[in-house]
Amino acid sequence: MDKTLHIIGGGMAGSEAAWQAANAGLRVIIHEMRPKVGTFAHKTGHLAEMVCSNSFRSDDSEQNAVGLLHWEMRQAGGLIMEMADTHRLPAGGALAVDRDPFAEAVTARLTAHPNITVEAGEITDLPESGHWIIATGPLTSGALAQSVLKATGEESLAFFDAIAPILYADTIDMEIAWRQSRYDKGETEEERTAYLNCPMTKAQYEAFIDALLAADKTEFKPGETAGYFDGCLPIEVMAERGRETLRFGPMKPVGLTNPHKPDEKPYAVVQLRRDNKLGTLYNMVGFQTKMKYGAQTDVFRMIPGLENASFARLGGIHRNTFINSPRLLDHEMRLKSHPHIRFAGQITGVEGYVESAAMGLLAGRMAAAELSGRTLDAVPATTAMGALVSHITGGADAKTFQPMNVNFGLFPPVEGLKGGRRGRKDRYKAYTDRAKADWQGWLAATRLDETALSA
């Protein structure tokens, strides 16, 4: 029996799946179309390249579901989390990553692994035999997407995703901007000053909103509908929902004090997060946009402190593809009509770098178990991993399925806890305590026997 695992796609999910399966003894071939075939968002041929942000979001494993997911991946020996920790940048309570060294390090670790081979080139058709994981992400090539559509008879679902601009740090006016993480969050001075803040008066905010609403924007093609993922809405779409929406979203002025004008409370604040270890690049936090390039420079230079800003990358919008996983996948993420194929990552309808990598971690372990003649116990739904995989493989309503970040709403309730905002801290702690115990138990019970794979 051929015990080679083929993985299509070298993003977060494909990289993590390869790492887990190779460490269990499988021979793994990663098929990555870049750099031979490019995408709208990717700039390099590195594996695990980060494109829309450099943040893995909150790292709090006791009060935040994505922080819990970080913890579970670390416990499972996840490569993505190991490299993220190695190339971590100050970001208050968040886990931000120096994106280029991170991708280079992931690539180096995978290509150096004796069980892993990387083959450049596009796979255009669903494979008819062998053992495969499709982890092509939201920018799946048109040919492969059509092959999936033909095989499943399902209309592929899609939504539009936007990326935020990146600025050169030395073009930001520090006589106006200041360094501070919201609520001074962070254990070190570097973490407490991880963000740059650009303040706005009410008049400046109102003028900014007017310009934002009037700016030229990318138009959709005939027949396309603007279905956005709520966690990554373009700022223009948020502004269209109400003039104060941004002020209660990414531009909220709370938890910050302007040292240049300590007695003057900003009406709104634009935050910038360090995008590389050198501190030469900054990402505009929450400023995903579909404005045309010329409009972006005009509008964003209205922000105090950014009047003379230069942009290393402007924002943009692209179409993301995902499958109707609750209808198409079984409980081990196998395509029901073609069970030799698993899907993993963002194409399954999970949203976010960490969630994508987590589904790759599970897919790699499931494939390794299958090829060793074992069936893994179901991942407990009480864990962050289990809550996600349960959601995409049947927990969500297939009729209304949309991309989802991990969140405590996907977890089974903890009995005996009171609800309401006052009890939320205790409730989240109970979720995470239960999840950590159950995850450690699952890892211990499903540890793979590498001798079975090499037999």
C-alpha positions in Angstrom: 0.0 0.0 0.0 1.4 3.4 -1.0 1.8 5.5 2.1 2.5 8.7 0.4 0.3 11.7 1.3 -0.1 14.4 -1.4 -1.0 17.9 -0.2 -2.2 20.5 -2.7 -1.4 23.9 -1.3 1.5 25.2 0.8 -0.3 27.8 2.9 -1.0 27.6 6.6 -3.1 24.5 6.4 -1.0 22.6 3.9 2.2 23.4 5.8 0.8 22.2 9.1 -0.7 19.1 7.6 2.6 18.1 6.0 4.5 18.7 9.3 2.1 16.6 11.3 1.9 13.7 8.8 5.7 13.7 8.2 6.5 13.6 11.9 4.1 10.6 12.1 6.3 8.8 9.5 4.4 9.4 6.3 6.2 10.4 3.1 4.6 13.7 2.1 4.6 15.7 -1.2 3.5 19.3 -1.1 2.2 20.5 -4.5 2.4 24.3 -4.5 1.6 26.3 -7.6 3.6 29.3 -6.5 5.8 30.8 -7.8 5.0 29.3 -11.2 1.4 30.4 -10.9 0.8 33.6 -8.9 -2.2 35.0 -7.1 -3.6 38.4 -6.4 -2.3 38.5 -2.9 0.9 36.5 -2.7 4.2 38.1 -3.4 6.7 35.3 -2.9 7.0 31.5 -3.4 7.5 30.8 0.3 5.2 28.3 2.1 2.9 29.7 4.7 3.1 33.3 3.3 1.0 35.7 5.2 -0.9 38.2 3.0 -3.9 40.0 4.6 -2.5 40.6 8.1 0.5 39.8 10.3 -1.6 39.0 13.3 -2.7 35.6 14.8 -5.0 37.7 17.1 -5.3 37.2 20.8 -2.9 34.9 22.6 -5.0 34.7 25.8 -5.7 31.0 26.3 -8.0 31.5 29.3 -10.4 34.2 28.0 -10.3 33.9 24.3 -11.2 31.1 21.9 -8.4 31.8 19.4 -5.9 32.0 22.2 -7.1 28.6 23.3 -6.6 27.3 19.8 -3.0 28.6 19.9 -2.5 26.6 23.1 -3.9 23.4 21.6 -1.7 23.7 18.6 1.4 24.2 20.7 0.5 21.1 22.7 0.3 19.1 19.5 3.7 20.2 18.3 2.4 22.6 15.7 5.0 24.0 13.3 3.0 27.2 12.6 2.7 28.1 16.2 6.4 27.3 16.9 7.5 29.6 14.1 5.0 32.3 15.0 6.5 32.3 18.6 10.0 32.4 17.2 9.2 35.4 15.0 6.9 37.2 17.3 6.5 41.0 17.3 5.3 43.2 20.2 1.5 43.6 19.9 0.1 43.9 23.4 -2.0 40.8 24.1 -2.1 39.7 20.4 0.3 37.4 18.6 1.8 39.4 15.7 4.4 37.9 13.4 7.3 39.2 11.4 5.8 37.8 8.2 8.7 37.3 5.8 11.1 35.6 8.3 8.2 33.5 9.5 7.4 32.2 6.0 11.1 31.7 5.3 11.5 29.7 8.5 8.4 27.5 7.8 9.7 26.8 4.3 13.2 25.9 5.6 11.8 23.5 8.2 9.6 21.7 5.8 12.1 21.5 2.9 14.7 20.1 5.4 12.4 17.4 6.7 13.5 14.0 5.3 9.9 12.9 4.8 8.8 16.0 2.8 9.2 17.0 -0.8 7.9 20.2 -2.3 6.9 20.1 -6.0 6.2 23.4 -7.8 3.3 23.3 -10.2 -0.5 23.6 -10.5 -2.8 20.7 -9.9 -5.8 21.3 -12.1 -8.0 18.2 -11.5 -9.2 16.3 -8.6 -6.9 13.2 -8.3 -8.7 9.9 -8.9 -6.5 7.8 -6.6 -4.0 8.0 -3.8 -4.2 9.9 -0.5 -4.7 13.6 -0.8 -5.4 16.7 1.2 -6.6 19.8 -0.6 -5.5 22.8 1.3 -5.6 25.4 -1.5 -7.1 28.1 0.6 -9.4 30.9 -0.5 -7.5 31.6 -3.7 -7.9 28.2 -5.2 -7.1 28.2 -8.8 -10.0 28.4 -11.2 -9.3 25.0 -12.9 -9.1 23.1 -9.6 -12.2 24.9 -8.3 -14.1 23.9 -11.4 -13.0 20.3 -11.0 -14.3 20.3 -7.4 -17.6 21.8 -8.6 -17.9 19.1 -11.3 -17.2 16.3 -8.8 -19.5 17.4 -6.1 -22.4 18.9 -8.1 -22.5 21.8 -5.5 -22.3 25.4 -6.3 -19.1 26.7 -4.7 -19.7 29.4 -2.2 -17.7 32.6 -2.3 -17.2 35.8 -0.3 -15.1 38.9 -0.9 -12.1 39.5 1.3 -10.1 42.7 1.7 -6.5 43.4 2.8 -5.2 46.5 4.6 -2.4 48.9 3.5 1.1 48.7 4.9 3.1 52.0 5.5 6.8 52.9 5.9 7.4 53.8 9.5 9.8 56.7 8.7 7.0 58.5 6.9 4.7 58.6 9.9 4.7 61.9 11.8 5.6 61.0 15.4 4.9 64.6 16.5 1.3 63.7 16.0 1.2 59.9 16.4 2.2 58.2 19.7 3.1 54.7 20.8 0.7 52.9 23.1 -1.2 49.6 23.2 -4.9 49.9 24.1 -5.3 50.0 27.9 -1.5 49.7 28.1 -1.9 46.0 27.6 1.3 43.9 27.7 3.8 42.5 30.1 6.8 44.5 28.9 7.3 48.2 27.9 7.8 47.1 24.3 4.4 45.3 24.3 2.7 48.2 26.0 3.9 50.5 23.2 3.5 48.1 20.3 0.9 50.2 18.4 1.1 53.7 16.8 -2.0 55.8 17.3 -3.2 58.6 15.1 -5.8 60.8 16.8 -8.8 62.6 15.1 -11.0 65.4 16.2 -14.7 65.2 15.4 -14.3 67.5 12.4 -11.4 65.4 11.1 -13.4 62.2 11.5 -16.4 63.6 9.8 -14.3 64.8 6.8 -12.6 61.4 6.7 -15.9 59.6 6.6 -17.2 61.9 3.8 -14.1 61.2 1.7 -14.3 57.5 2.4 -17.9 57.3 1.2 -17.2 59.4 -1.9 -14.0 57.6 -3.0 -13.7 55.5 -6.1 -14.0 51.8 -5.2 -13.5 48.5 -7.0 -16.7 47.5 -8.8 -17.9 43.9 -8.9 -18.2 42.0 -12.1 -21.7 41.3 -13.6 -23.4 38.6 -11.6 -21.1 38.9 -8.6 -22.7 39.7 -5.3 -20.8 41.4 -2.5 -21.0 38.8 0.3 -18.3 39.8 2.8 -17.0 37.9 5.8 -18.0 40.0 8.8 -14.6 39.6 10.5 -12.9 41.3 7.5 -15.3 44.0 6.3 -13.9 46.8 4.1 -13.9 50.1 6.0 -16.2 51.6 3.3 -18.8 48.9 4.0 -18.6 49.6 7.7 -19.0 53.3 7.1 -22.0 52.8 4.9 -23.7 51.1 7.8 -23.6 54.3 9.8 -21.2 57.2 10.3 -20.3 56.2 13.8 -19.6 52.5 12.9 -15.9 52.9 12.5 -15.7 54.9 15.7 -17.1 52.0 17.6 -15.0 49.5 15.6 -11.3 49.8 14.5 -11.2 53.5 15.2 -12.6 53.4 18.8 -10.7 55.9 21.0 -11.0 54.0 24.3 -8.0 52.9 26.4 -5.6 55.5 24.9 -4.1 58.8 26.1 -2.4 61.1 23.7 0.8 62.3 25.4 1.0 65.2 23.0 -2.3 66.5 24.2 -3.1 64.6 27.5 -6.1 66.7 28.4 -7.7 66.3 25.0 -9.6 63.0 24.4 -9.5 62.0 20.7 -12.8 61.6 19.0 -11.4 58.6 17.0 -8.1 56.9 16.6 -6.4 55.0 13.8 -4.1 52.3 15.1 -1.0 51.0 13.3 0.6 47.7 14.2 4.3 46.8 13.6 4.5 44.5 10.6 8.2 43.5 10.8 10.8 43.0 13.4 12.9 45.9 12.2 9.9 48.2 12.8 10.2 49.7 9.4 6.7 48.7 8.3 3.3 49.3 9.9 -0.1 47.7 9.1 -3.2 49.8 9.4 -5.3 47.8 11.9 -8.8 47.0 10.7 -8.4 49.1 7.5 -9.2 46.5 4.9 -10.4 48.4 1.8 -11.8 48.1 -1.6 -10.9 51.7 -2.6 -8.9 52.1 -5.8 -5.2 52.8 -5.3 -5.3 56.5 -6.1 -8.2 57.1 -3.8 -6.5 55.2 -1.0 -3.5 57.5 -0.9 -5.7 60.6 -1.0 -8.1 59.4 1.8 -5.5 57.8 4.1 -3.3 60.9 4.0 -6.2 62.8 5.6 -5.4 60.9 8.8 -3.4 63.1 11.2 0.2 61.8 11.3 -0.1 60.2 7.9 -0.2 63.4 5.7 3.1 62.4 4.1 2.9 58.7 4.5 4.4 56.3 1.9 2.8 52.9 1.3 4.8 49.7 0.9 1.5 48.0 -0.1 -1.9 49.4 -0.7 -5.1 47.6 0.2 -7.2 45.5 -2.1 -10.1 43.1 -2.4 -10.3 39.7 -3.9 -12.7 36.8 -4.2 -12.4 33.9 -1.8 -13.7 30.5 -2.5 -14.9 27.9 0.0 -16.9 24.7 -0.2 -20.1 23.8 1.5 -18.3 21.6 4.0 -21.3 20.5 6.2 -22.9 19.0 3.1 -19.8 17.7 1.4 -17.4 16.5 4.1 -17.6 13.6 6.6 -16.5 13.8 10.2 -12.8 13.2 9.2 -12.9 16.0 6.6 -13.0 13.5 3.7 -15.0 14.4 0.6 -18.0 12.0 0.9 -18.1 11.3 -2.9 -14.3 10.8 -3.0 -13.1 9.6 0.4 -9.5 9.4 -0.6 -9.5 13.2 -0.6 -9.5 15.4 2.5 -10.0 19.1 2.6 -8.3 21.4 5.1 -7.9 25.1 5.9 -9.8 28.1 4.7 -11.4 26.4 1.7 -13.4 24.4 4.3 -15.1 27.5 5.6 -13.0 28.3 8.6 -11.7 31.9 8.7 -8.3 33.0 9.8 -4.7 31.9 9.8 -4.8 30.0 13.0 -8.1 28.3 12.2 -6.8 27.3 8.8 -3.6 25.8 10.3 -5.6 24.0 13.0 -7.7 22.2 10.4 -4.5 21.3 8.6 -3.1 19.9 11.8 -6.1 17.7 12.2 -6.2 16.6 8.6 -2.5 15.6 8.7 -3.1 13.5 11.8 -6.2 11.9 10.5 -4.4 11.0 7.2 -1.5 9.5 9.2 -3.8 7.4 11.3 -5.8 6.2 8.3 -2.6 5.1 6.6 -1.5 3.2 9.7 -4.7 1.3 9.8 -6.2 3.2 12.7 -9.3 5.3 13.3 -8.8 8.3 15.5 -11.4 9.0 18.2 -13.5 12.0 17.4 -11.9 15.2 18.5 -13.9 16.4 21.6 -16.3 19.1 20.7 -15.4 20.7 24.0 -12.0 21.7 22.6 -11.3 24.6 20.2 -10.2 22.1 17.5 -13.2 19.9 18.0 -15.6 22.9 18.1 -14.3 24.0 14.7 -14.2 20.6 13.0 -17.7 19.8 14.3 -19.0 23.1 13.0 -17.7 22.6 9.4 -18.6 18.9 9.2 -22.2 19.0 10.2 -22.7 21.4 13.1 -23.5 24.3 10.8 -26.6 24.6 8.7 -25.6 23.8 5.1 -28.3 26.1 3.7 -26.8 29.2 5.4 -23.1 28.1 5.8 -20.6 31.0 5.9 -17.0 31.3 7.0 -16.5 31.3 10.7 -13.7 32.2 13.2 -13.4 30.0 16.3 -15.5 31.4 19.1 -17.1 30.2 22.3 -20.5 30.1 20.7 -19.4 26.9 18.9 -18.6 25.1 22.2 -21.1 23.0 24.1 -22.3 25.0 27.2 -20.7 24.2 30.6 -23.4 23.1 32.9 -24.1 25.0 36.1 -22.7 28.3 35.0 -24.7 31.5 35.1 -25.0 33.6 31.9 -24.9 37.3 31.4 -22.0 39.7 31.0 -21.0 39.4 34.7 -20.5 35.7 34.5 -18.7 35.8 31.2 -15.1 35.7 32.6 -15.9 32.7 34.8 -17.7 31.0 31.9 -14.8 31.5 29.4 -12.4 30.2 32.0 -14.6 27.1 32.5 -14.6 26.6 28.7 -10.8 26.8 28.5 -10.2 24.6 31.6 -12.4 21.9 30.2 -11.0 22.2 26.7 -7.4 21.9 27.9 -8.1 18.8 29.9 -10.0 17.2 27.1 -7.4 18.1 24.4 -4.5 16.7 26.5 -6.6 13.5 26.9 -7.3 13.2 23.2 -3.6 13.7 22.3 -2.5 11.0 24.7 -5.2 8.6 23.5 -4.4 9.1 19.8 -0.7 9.2 19.8 0.4 7.6 16.5 2.7 4.6 16.4 5.3 5.5 13.8 6.4 1.8 13.4 3.0 1.0 12.0 3.5 3.6 9.2 6.9 2.3 8.3 5.9 -1.3 8.2 
